[in-house]
Amino acid sequence: RQIGAEAARTEWVLFSDADIVFPSGFFSRLPRHFGADCVYGSKLSLDAYRASCRGFSYGQQLLHHAGIPAASGSNLALGRKALFAVGGFDRDLVCNEDSELVWRVKRAGFTVRFAADAPV
């Protein structure tokens, strides 16, 4: 993800996974959240993992409302300014590097928003 972020030349960088199917209207809903510096949403599933993903999504919402970002790199948009102000992804982490990055973005004073209306 960090290599992709460094190669990007846009103001915003959207991170996702190869198996993600963006629902209809996803990209038209996303800009309404761009008043924030970082936007993340839920990852849902259409297969056997549906219940697990739904539970994780619920947990993301609860944690966000408690002030704890629980971002997933499968549905994460970051403004370049915030992304690089905190040094980007920690390449030494083997998991949860997405949530850790968003936590650093929040602690640095940038605005983080959970986009409940933009699941993937």
Contacts in CASP RR format, 6 or more apart in sequence:
PFRMAT RR
TARGET T0000
AUTHOR 0000-0000-0000
METHOD contacts of the structure
MODEL  1
RQIGAEAARTEWVLFSDADIVFPSGFFSRLPRHFGADCVYGSKLSLDAYR
ASCRGFSYGQQLLHHAGIPAASGSNLALGRKALFAVGGFDRDLVCNEDSE
LVWRVKRAGFTVRFAADAPV
1 15 0 8 1.000
1 73 0 8 1.000
1 89 0 8 1.000
1 97 0 8 1.000
1 98 0 8 1.000
2 88 0 8 1.000
2 89 0 8 1.000
2 91 0 8 1.000
4 13 0 8 1.000
5 13 0 8 1.000
5 15 0 8 1.000
5 78 0 8 1.000
5 80 0 8 1.000
5 83 0 8 1.000
5 84 0 8 1.000
5 88 0 8 1.000
5 89 0 8 1.000
8 80 0 8 1.000
10 80 0 8 1.000
11 79 0 8 1.000
11 80 0 8 1.000
12 34 0 8 1.000
12 77 0 8 1.000
12 78 0 8 1.000
12 79 0 8 1.000
12 80 0 8 1.000
13 77 0 8 1.000
13 78 0 8 1.000
13 79 0 8 1.000
13 80 0 8 1.000
13 83 0 8 1.000
14 30 0 8 1.000
14 76 0 8 1.000
14 77 0 8 1.000
15 73 0 8 1.000
15 74 0 8 1.000
15 75 0 8 1.000
15 76 0 8 1.000
15 77 0 8 1.000
15 78 0 8 1.000
15 98 0 8 1.000
16 22 0 8 1.000
16 73 0 8 1.000
16 74 0 8 1.000
16 75 0 8 1.000
16 76 0 8 1.000
16 120 0 8 1.000
17 73 0 8 1.000
17 74 0 8 1.000
20 43 0 8 1.000
20 74 0 8 1.000
20 75 0 8 1.000
20 120 0 8 1.000
21 120 0 8 1.000
22 120 0 8 1.000
23 119 0 8 1.000
23 120 0 8 1.000
26 118 0 8 1.000
26 120 0 8 1.000
29 115 0 8 1.000
29 117 0 8 1.000
29 118 0 8 1.000
30 39 0 8 1.000
30 77 0 8 1.000
30 115 0 8 1.000
30 118 0 8 1.000
33 39 0 8 1.000
33 77 0 8 1.000
33 113 0 8 1.000
33 115 0 8 1.000
33 118 0 8 1.000
35 111 0 8 1.000
35 113 0 8 1.000
36 110 0 8 1.000
36 111 0 8 1.000
36 112 0 8 1.000
36 113 0 8 1.000
37 78 0 8 1.000
37 79 0 8 1.000
37 81 0 8 1.000
37 82 0 8 1.000
37 105 0 8 1.000
37 110 0 8 1.000
37 111 0 8 1.000
37 112 0 8 1.000
38 69 0 8 1.000
38 71 0 8 1.000
38 76 0 8 1.000
38 77 0 8 1.000
38 78 0 8 1.000
38 79 0 8 1.000
38 82 0 8 1.000
38 102 0 8 1.000
38 105 0 8 1.000
38 106 0 8 1.000
38 110 0 8 1.000
38 111 0 8 1.000
38 112 0 8 1.000
38 113 0 8 1.000
39 76 0 8 1.000
39 77 0 8 1.000
39 78 0 8 1.000
39 112 0 8 1.000
39 113 0 8 1.000
39 114 0 8 1.000
39 115 0 8 1.000
39 118 0 8 1.000
40 60 0 8 1.000
40 69 0 8 1.000
40 71 0 8 1.000
40 72 0 8 1.000
40 73 0 8 1.000
40 75 0 8 1.000
40 76 0 8 1.000
40 77 0 8 1.000
40 102 0 8 1.000
40 112 0 8 1.000
40 113 0 8 1.000
40 114 0 8 1.000
40 115 0 8 1.000
41 57 0 8 1.000
41 60 0 8 1.000
41 71 0 8 1.000
41 72 0 8 1.000
41 75 0 8 1.000
41 76 0 8 1.000
41 114 0 8 1.000
41 115 0 8 1.000
41 116 0 8 1.000
41 118 0 8 1.000
41 119 0 8 1.000
41 120 0 8 1.000
42 53 0 8 1.000
42 56 0 8 1.000
42 57 0 8 1.000
42 60 0 8 1.000
42 61 0 8 1.000
42 72 0 8 1.000
42 75 0 8 1.000
42 116 0 8 1.000
42 119 0 8 1.000
42 120 0 8 1.000
43 53 0 8 1.000
43 56 0 8 1.000
43 57 0 8 1.000
43 72 0 8 1.000
43 74 0 8 1.000
43 75 0 8 1.000
43 119 0 8 1.000
43 120 0 8 1.000
44 50 0 8 1.000
44 53 0 8 1.000
44 54 0 8 1.000
44 57 0 8 1.000
44 119 0 8 1.000
44 120 0 8 1.000
45 52 0 8 1.000
45 53 0 8 1.000
45 54 0 8 1.000
56 72 0 8 1.000
57 119 0 8 1.000
59 70 0 8 1.000
60 70 0 8 1.000
60 71 0 8 1.000
60 72 0 8 1.000
60 114 0 8 1.000
61 114 0 8 1.000
61 116 0 8 1.000
63 69 0 8 1.000
63 70 0 8 1.000
64 70 0 8 1.000
64 114 0 8 1.000
67 106 0 8 1.000
68 103 0 8 1.000
69 99 0 8 1.000
69 102 0 8 1.000
69 103 0 8 1.000
69 105 0 8 1.000
69 106 0 8 1.000
69 112 0 8 1.000
69 114 0 8 1.000
70 99 0 8 1.000
71 98 0 8 1.000
71 99 0 8 1.000
71 101 0 8 1.000
71 102 0 8 1.000
71 112 0 8 1.000
72 98 0 8 1.000
72 99 0 8 1.000
73 98 0 8 1.000
74 120 0 8 1.000
75 118 0 8 1.000
75 119 0 8 1.000
75 120 0 8 1.000
76 98 0 8 1.000
76 102 0 8 1.000
78 101 0 8 1.000
78 105 0 8 1.000
82 105 0 8 1.000
82 108 0 8 1.000
82 110 0 8 1.000
83 101 0 8 1.000
83 105 0 8 1.000
85 105 0 8 1.000
85 108 0 8 1.000
85 110 0 8 1.000
86 101 0 8 1.000
86 104 0 8 1.000
86 105 0 8 1.000
86 108 0 8 1.000
87 104 0 8 1.000
88 101 0 8 1.000
89 97 0 8 1.000
89 98 0 8 1.000
89 101 0 8 1.000
90 97 0 8 1.000
90 100 0 8 1.000
90 101 0 8 1.000
91 97 0 8 1.000
93 100 0 8 1.000
102 112 0 8 1.000
105 112 0 8 1.000
106 112 0 8 1.000
END
